[in-house]
Amino acid sequence: MSNNKIAFITGASSGIGEATAIKLAKEGYDLILNARRGDLLEKLKSELEASCSIKILLSIFDVRNREDVAKDISSFPDNWKNIDVLVNNAGLASGLASFEEGNLDDWDAMVDTNIKGLLYISRNVIPLMIANKKGQIINIGSIAAKETYANGNVYCATKFAVDALNKSMRIDLLKHDIKVTGIHPGAVETEFSIVRFKGDVERAKKVYEGFENLVAADIAEAIWFAVSRPHHVNINELTIMPMAQAQAGVIQKKS
């Protein structure tokens, strides 16, 4: 095992998680990469190990499964339990409907992934950080953690919960010398809208037409900024928007 620091990233198979893996690999971090899509993780692992002097451990499970989360993390080799940074990135939006027409399966998927998944991962990793007497947790929220928008109801509620958990972790883990940071992106073009619209690529593309949106690498850079601060500096939270977006539902689009 190298002397590199270790970062554990959930939802690392695409989007912000993948971009964060690439950024931290370039900065010399060994990586624990989690997602459900093992084939994509294997590809990313091969590419990063070939281009960077790092090691990668794959952790393939669904963060919604409490038993799998606990079993997998407890089975990490001892030299991989010295986790310096946890990036709670796994999350999704499912559906976009007025509250009274909401799909209960969509609601369950968002609550189970965005809230419970973050809780399960954090509850299993934090004791390792406490034992190591160090650590930093990056919780990926959303502009939807700060303001609601039409038909965003339950997704916004889950991200409001992430915001509250981020603030609570900051208080509770202060005595353990563990940093906690919330990153709240606005419109970032990833698979987010494709997932929300159940694979409707054309509808997803329309979300980002007419303005220059954020890309995953923009958020990865912000994560690195928070991670790379001196020990005495904690970035409590960052809200990051494309220039064209003023609020969740207010985007200046060119015709």
SULSULZI-V659803 format. One record per residue. N is the residue number from 1. RES is the residue in one small letter. SS is DSSP state (h for helix, s for strand, l for the rest). NEAR is the number of other C-alpha atoms within 12 Angstrom. Layout:
# SULSULZI-V659803
N,RES,SS,NEAR
N,RES,SS,NEAR
This chain:
# SULSULZI-V659803
1,m,l,19
2,s,l,16
3,n,l,15
4,n,l,25
5,k,l,31
6,i,s,36
7,a,s,45
8,f,s,48
9,i,s,53
10,t,l,49
11,g,l,44
12,a,l,48
13,s,l,35
14,s,l,35
15,g,h,34
16,i,h,42
17,g,h,45
18,e,h,40
19,a,h,33
20,t,h,45
21,a,h,51
22,i,h,41
23,k,h,33
24,l,h,44
25,a,h,35
26,k,h,25
27,e,l,26
28,g,l,26
29,y,l,38
30,d,s,38
31,l,s,47
32,i,s,46
33,l,s,48
34,n,s,43
35,a,s,36
36,r,l,27
37,r,l,21
38,g,h,22
39,d,h,18
40,l,h,23
41,l,h,34
42,e,h,25
43,k,h,20
44,l,h,34
45,k,h,32
46,s,h,20
47,e,h,21
48,l,h,31
49,e,h,24
50,a,h,16
51,s,h,17
52,c,l,24
53,s,l,23
54,i,l,30
55,k,l,33
56,i,s,38
57,l,s,37
58,l,s,37
59,s,s,37
60,i,s,28
61,f,l,29
62,d,l,32
63,v,l,42
64,r,l,30
65,n,l,22
66,r,h,23
67,e,h,17
68,d,h,22
69,v,h,31
70,a,h,25
71,k,h,20
72,d,h,27
73,i,h,35
74,s,h,20
75,s,l,17
76,f,l,22
77,p,l,16
78,d,h,13
79,n,h,21
80,w,h,35
81,k,l,34
82,n,l,34
83,i,l,39
84,d,l,39
85,v,s,44
86,l,s,49
87,v,s,49
88,n,s,45
89,n,l,48
90,a,l,46
91,g,l,42
92,l,l,42
93,a,l,38
94,s,l,35
95,g,l,32
96,l,l,30
97,a,l,22
98,s,l,15
99,f,h,20
100,e,h,11
101,e,h,16
102,g,l,19
103,n,l,20
104,l,h,17
105,d,h,15
106,d,h,28
107,w,h,29
108,d,h,23
109,a,h,29
110,m,h,36
111,v,h,32
112,d,h,29
113,t,h,36
114,n,h,43
115,i,h,38
116,k,h,29
117,g,h,38
118,l,h,45
119,l,h,30
120,y,h,29
121,i,h,42
122,s,h,41
123,r,h,26
124,n,h,30
125,v,h,40
126,i,h,35
127,p,h,23
128,l,h,29
129,m,h,30
130,i,h,26
131,a,h,18
132,n,h,22
133,k,l,20
134,k,l,29
135,g,l,37
136,q,s,48
137,i,s,45
138,i,s,48
139,n,s,52
140,i,s,48
141,g,l,44
142,s,l,40
143,i,h,37
144,a,h,36
145,a,h,36
146,k,l,29
147,e,l,26
148,t,l,22
149,y,l,22
150,a,l,17
151,n,l,24
152,g,l,32
153,n,h,30
154,v,h,38
155,y,h,44
156,c,h,34
157,a,h,29
158,t,h,38
159,k,h,39
160,f,h,30
161,a,h,31
162,v,h,43
163,d,h,36
164,a,h,23
165,l,h,32
166,n,h,37
167,k,h,26
168,s,h,19
169,m,h,31
170,r,h,28
171,i,h,18
172,d,h,17
173,l,l,27
174,l,h,22
175,k,h,13
176,h,h,22
177,d,l,26
178,i,l,36
179,k,s,42
180,v,s,43
181,t,s,42
182,g,s,44
183,i,s,42
184,h,s,38
185,p,s,39
186,g,l,38
187,a,l,38
188,v,s,34
189,e,s,31
190,t,l,32
191,e,l,31
192,f,h,36
193,s,h,27
194,i,h,25
195,v,h,26
196,r,h,29
197,f,l,23
198,k,l,19
199,g,l,16
200,d,l,17
201,v,h,19
202,e,h,14
203,r,h,18
204,a,h,24
205,k,h,23
206,k,h,17
207,v,h,26
208,y,l,30
209,e,l,19
210,g,l,15
211,f,l,22
212,e,l,21
213,n,l,29
214,l,s,26
215,v,s,29
216,a,h,33
217,a,h,26
218,d,h,30
219,i,h,43
220,a,h,37
221,e,h,27
222,a,h,33
223,i,h,46
224,w,h,31
225,f,h,24
226,a,h,31
227,v,h,38
228,s,l,24
229,r,l,17
230,p,l,11
231,h,l,15
232,h,l,13
233,v,l,17
234,n,l,26
235,i,l,29
236,n,l,29
237,e,s,32
238,l,s,30
239,t,s,31
240,i,s,34
241,m,l,30
242,p,l,29
243,m,l,18
244,a,l,24
245,q,s,25
246,a,s,18
247,q,s,24
248,a,l,29
249,g,l,21
250,v,s,20
251,i,s,22
252,q,l,20
253,k,l,19
254,k,l,10
255,s,l,6
